Amino acid sequence: MRVTDFRMVFTKYDGSRHWHETLELLGEDQHGLWIGASSGSVIQRGDEPPITLPQRTSS
């Protein structure tokens, strides 16, 4: 991970892993840090296989 990457991990009530992913720093302003995931980023639920986020298309 780069220094500008953030690991976000959601857990269930019992403490088991739920969704987890690595997000990137988009910027910072007076409201705080802005983080996000771009197309092609990988997200995973618990121990299930990773999911690659699809490419966004404009409509």
C-alpha positions in Angstrom: 0.0 0.0 0.0 1.1 3.6 -0.7 1.1 6.2 2.1 -2.0 7.7 0.5 -3.9 4.4 0.7 -6.5 3.7 3.4 -7.7 0.3 4.5 -11.4 0.3 5.3 -12.8 -2.7 7.2 -16.4 -3.1 8.2 -17.2 -5.8 10.8 -20.4 -7.4 11.8 -21.9 -7.2 15.3 -20.0 -10.3 16.4 -16.7 -8.8 15.2 -16.4 -11.0 12.1 -15.2 -9.4 8.9 -17.7 -7.9 6.5 -16.8 -5.7 3.6 -13.1 -4.6 3.4 -11.2 -2.7 0.7 -8.3 -0.3 0.1 -9.3 3.3 -0.8 -7.1 6.1 -2.1 -6.7 9.6 -0.9 -8.6 12.0 -3.2 -7.8 15.2 -1.4 -8.1 17.2 1.8 -9.9 20.4 2.7 -11.5 22.2 5.6 -14.0 19.3 6.0 -11.4 16.6 6.3 -10.0 13.9 4.1 -11.7 12.7 1.0 -11.2 9.0 0.0 -12.7 6.9 -2.7 -12.3 3.8 -4.9 -11.8 4.0 -8.7 -13.0 1.6 -11.3 -11.1 -1.6 -11.2 -10.6 -1.4 -7.4 -11.0 -4.6 -5.5 -13.5 -5.0 -2.6 -14.1 -8.2 -0.6 -16.9 -9.5 1.7 -15.5 -11.5 4.6 -13.5 -14.4 3.2 -15.4 -14.6 -0.1 -13.5 -14.1 -3.4 -12.6 -10.5 -4.2 -14.9 -8.5 -6.5 -13.4 -6.0 -9.0 -15.5 -2.8 -9.2 -16.8 -2.3 -12.8 -15.9 0.5 -15.1 -18.4 3.3 -14.8 -20.0 4.5 -18.0 -21.9 7.7 -18.6 -25.6 7.4 -19.7 
